[in-house]
């Protein structure tokens, strides 16, 4: 009888400890979200190559021109962000007609062609995708992030004494972010841009459908709102305290029943010897996981060890369902379905490892379709439930 009561007390202690650990995790997660929801400004400079209709008439080294850019943007989560950017300075091209384009003098090596130098400005909006976080998992302290992007904008070509040209442009590139601190990144940006073939006012029969530029730029980015701040997160612990109070009431009732059973046992002993079958109680257990993870922590393995011991002492015919879940706010339905399966499987494997017969276990992975809690991180969970 004492062993039965002690088992119930141990189970209540583990449940209360899991609730407290989860409240601490909420605080840490809310602080960590700052790392992936922030604004930034950046300034870079480098070199650019203009590729027009007569680019082969100019040596590659003579086509290199200076370029700089300034950006203002925002990351909304670990995976997606946007920015508006101005890119501009000189561009060096070639014309076959002294009366067209932004022409200057003749080429040094071919007097049939003319230099076509002009200011080329490109103002555009980009969609940023953090490939490193998407593939390798969101990590606050990763030193290097690879961020591909695509964009669209407005191209302006101009030169003093000439009428300007304006065209629509599209671009794509790869942004390499080297993290020096939460507030400062060194960035290396490779970008390609395409626009209408006559942006340089040079026309060639059967020429290219569009002109392009490629550029490589190095600079610095300042991230505002990204640095961790020492704040106190207010966590609503009402659901946990309510659950603990209910468990305490159940404990009081169990102790009262135990006392009555002890009295009944003494009375029966006076009559004849009997074999008493102890009743072992097994309550539901929730196991929480970090974002985008299905690996059990050492603490959760300990909790599952306790519940496994209780299951083995309980009715051997009782069946338990492992409810696997993921939060709808992150990931696609397909990814979340797979993640819920992996979480349920992790709990299933740990219970079997501790000696629970596989015939007593069922898995029910539901993806993100059946949220049991009102906070996203609380739905990153696998719940062991007793089938009554």
C-alpha positions, 0 to 999 in steps of 0.5 A: 500500500505504501509503495502504491502511494509513493508511486503516485507521489513520484508521478505527480512530482514529475508532472509538476516538474515538466510544467515548470520546465516548460514555463522556463522554455517559453521564456527562452523561446520568446527571447530567442525570437528576437534573433529572427525578427529584425530590421537592417540597413546595409552599405556595400561597394565593389565592381560591376560588368555591363554586358551589351550587344558589342561587349566582345569589342572591349577587353574584360578589364576595361568593362569593370566599373565601380558600383555601390548600393544601399539597402533597407530591409526586414527579416520576418522569421528565420526563413523569409525577409525583404529589402529595398535597394539602390544600386548604381554608379558607372557602366562601361559599354560599346557602341557602333554608332557615334550618333547613338547611345551615350558615346564618347571617343573611339576604342583604342584597338578598333576605330569602328567602335565607340566608348559608351559610358553612362551612369546606371542606377537600379532601384529594386525590391527583393525577396530574401530566403535564408537557405541556411536556416531552412535546410540546417535549422534556425540557429542564433549563433551561426557564423555564415548564412547563405541567403538567395534572393530575387527581385524586380525594379526600375533601371535608369541610364543617364549621362550629362548632355543625353536624354535618359533611358528608363526600363523595367529590370529583374534580378537574382543573387546570393547574399553571404552574411558573416555574423560578427555580433547580433548587431553587425554582419559583414556581407558579400553580395553577388548579383545579376540584373537583366533589362531591355536590350536598348537601355544603353541606346545601342541597337544591333541587328539580330542582337541580344533580347536583353542586356545584363550586369553582374556585380560583386560587392562587399560591405557591412550591415547593421541589424536593429532590434536583433540584439537580445535584451534583458527583459522579463517575460510574463508567462501565464502559469494558470493552466499549470497551477490549475493542473497541479491543484487538480493533481494535489486533490487527486493525491489527497483522495488517493491517500484517503482511499489508501488509509481506508484500504489499510483499515480494510486490509487489517480487518481482512487479515484477522479473518484469513490471508488474502493476495492483494493486487495493487492498483497502479495509476498511469496519467497522461504525459506531454513531451514538448520539442524545440521548433523543427525538432523531433529529438528527445531531450535528456530531461524528457527521456527521464520523464518517459522512464518514469511513465514507462515504469508505471505502465509496466506495473499497470494493467497489461491489457491497457492500450496507450495512444501517442498523439504527435503534433506540430504547430501550424504557424511554422512549416507546411502541412506536409512538413508538419505531418512528417514532424508529428510522425517523427515526434510520436515515433521518438516517444514510442521508441523510448517507451519500448526501450524502457520495456513497455510492450509494443502491443500496448502502444498506438501512434496518432500523428496529426500534423498541425490539424488538431491544436490542443493548446492556444500557443504555437510552441505548446503544440510542438508536442507528443502526448501519451494518453491512456485509452479507457 
